[in-house]
Amino acid sequence: MDLLKEKIKKDGTVLPGNVLKVDNFLNHQVDAKLMDQIGEEFARLFKDEKITKVVTVESSGIAPALTTAIHLGVPLIFARKHKSVTLTDDLYTAKVYSYTKKVSNNISIDKRFLNADDHILIIDDFLANGQAVQGLLEIAKLADVSVSGIGIVIEKSFQKGHAMIEKTGIRLESLARITSLKDQSVTFVE
């Protein structure tokens, strides 16, 4: 997706530790028009998969997952990282380590929202080591739902997440694949 790559080059900042900061358009302040185009692209890519629900992890995955769900005409479910007074019982739960925050969280989805006849599409903002996706795949297995695909806005292909997903055999579509962040410069897979 050329528009996304241009935005990353123009507005992204490479930080030490192979971190790409895109908080001015993706995961803090959100460029709504770009997010709509991202959702439209994921919907186009997965339109033949009979998706019944889009699933993500709060909070950075919500914007691209929501626009994807709108374009597919299906509900969005986001796994919560923190329990609330309304989310206490009958949960599917998995542990997820955040690469950028250096912390582990239990993510949870209420069992009422996933059924064995669901075909889900997992959407997330970043794929690095694949921990968030792995957690959602664990929840999908617990819920006995079919995972029809995984859509990633920005993939750091030089980290292990891509290979991990490839081993599952689940279709992976990443809109911007980065091969390197060396010398504070973003290099994309051609």
N, C-alpha and C positions, 0 to 999 in steps of 0.2 A: 504494500500500500504506500505509494509514493508520497502522498500528502503527510502521512504519519512520519515517514522517514525524514522529510523536510523539516517537520516540526521538531523532531528529536535533534537534528543537526543544528537548527536555529536556536531552540530554547532549552535543550537538555544540557546538563552540566555533569561532567565526569568527576567523581570524587575518588579519593584513595580507597583501595580495597575492592576495586571493580564494581563500584556503585554508580549507577546512572540516576541522577536526580532529575525528575520530570514533574515536580510538584506544581509547576505553574500551568500545566495543561492536563494532567492525567490523575494524579493521586493526592491532590490537596485542593488547588483551584482546578476546576474542570472546564475545558473548552467544550461547551455543549454541542456546537455544530460538528466538531471533529468527532465527539463521542457518538453522535447520531450516524455519522458516516461509518464509523467503526462497527456499530451495531448492524447497519445495513450490509456491510461487507461480510460479517459473520453469518448473518441470515442467508445471504446469497450462497456462501460456501457450504452451509449445512442444510439448505432448504429441502433436500431430498431424504433427509435422515429421520423424518417423522418424530421430531423432538416434541415432547410433552411439557418439559420444564427446563429452564435455565438455572444452573446452580453456581454459586460463587462463595467466596469467603469475605466477610466484612473486613475492612471497609473499602479498600481501594479497588476491589473487583466489582463493586456495586454499579458504578456508572457505566462501564462497558457492558456488563451483564444486563442491566436494565434496558439499554437501547437495543440490545440483541433480542431480548424477550419481546419488546414492543414490535420489532420488525418480524419476528416469528409468530406473534400473536399468542404467546404462551405465558404462564406465570413465571416469576423470578423467585427463587428461594436463596437466601444467603445464610451461610453457616455463621452463627454468632460465636464470638471469641470469649464473651463474658456472660455468665448467667445473670438473669434478671429475676424479679419476683414473678414474672409471667412465664418464664422458661425454666422449669425445675424438674419435671417428670417426663418419662417416656421419650427419651432423647437418643438419637444416634450420635455418638461422640468419637472423636479421634484427636490425637495429639499432633500439633504442628509446630515446627521450629521456624521462626522468622529470621532469615539471613540478615536483613537490614536492621532489625531491632534487637537481634541477639537474645531473643526470649522465646520460650515455649508457651503455647496456649492450647487449651482444650477447645476444639471447635464443636459446635452442636447444632443439630437440626431436629426439630420436633418431628416425631414419627408420623404425625397426622399428614405431613406434607409430602411424603414420599411413599409411593405404592409400587408393588411388584410389577405392575403393567406400565410404569413410567419408562420413558426413554429420555435421559437427561443429556444436556450439553453443558459441560463445565467451561466457564469463562473466567479468566483472571487477567490482571493488569500485567504481571511479570512472571516469567519462568526463568529461574536461575538454577537452584538445586532441586526444585520440584516438590518441596515439602507441602505447600498448600494443596497442590493437585493430589499428592499422595494421600493427604488427609481426606480430601473429598472422595477419592477412589475407595478408601476404607469405609467411609460412610455409605457409599453406593453399594458396596458389597454387603454391609450389614443390612441395608434396606432391600437387598435383592432386586435392585433396579439395573436396567441396561444403560451403559454409558455409550452414547452414540458418537461422541466426539469431545475434543478439548480445543478451545480457542484461546489463544494467548495474544495480548496486544503487543508486548515487547518480550522477545526471547533472547537471553544471553546464551547463545549456542555453544560457547566455550565452557560452560559449566555443565554439571551432570544431569540436569533436569530433562533435557531433550532425550538423551539416551535412555533414561529411566522410563519415560513415557513410551518410547519406541519399543521397548521390551514388552510392554503390555499388549501391543497390537492395536491399541485404540488410535483412531485417526486424530492427528494433531495438525492444527492450522495456526501458524503464528504470522501476524501481520507485518512485523518488523523483526528480522533475525540479525542479531549482532554477533560478529565473529571476534571483535576485539575492542577494548577500551584503553589500549596502550597510548601513552603520551597524551592523555586527556583528549583523545580523538575517538570518535565513534566510526567503526568500520562495519558495514553490513554484508551479510551473505548475498552474493549476486545470483 
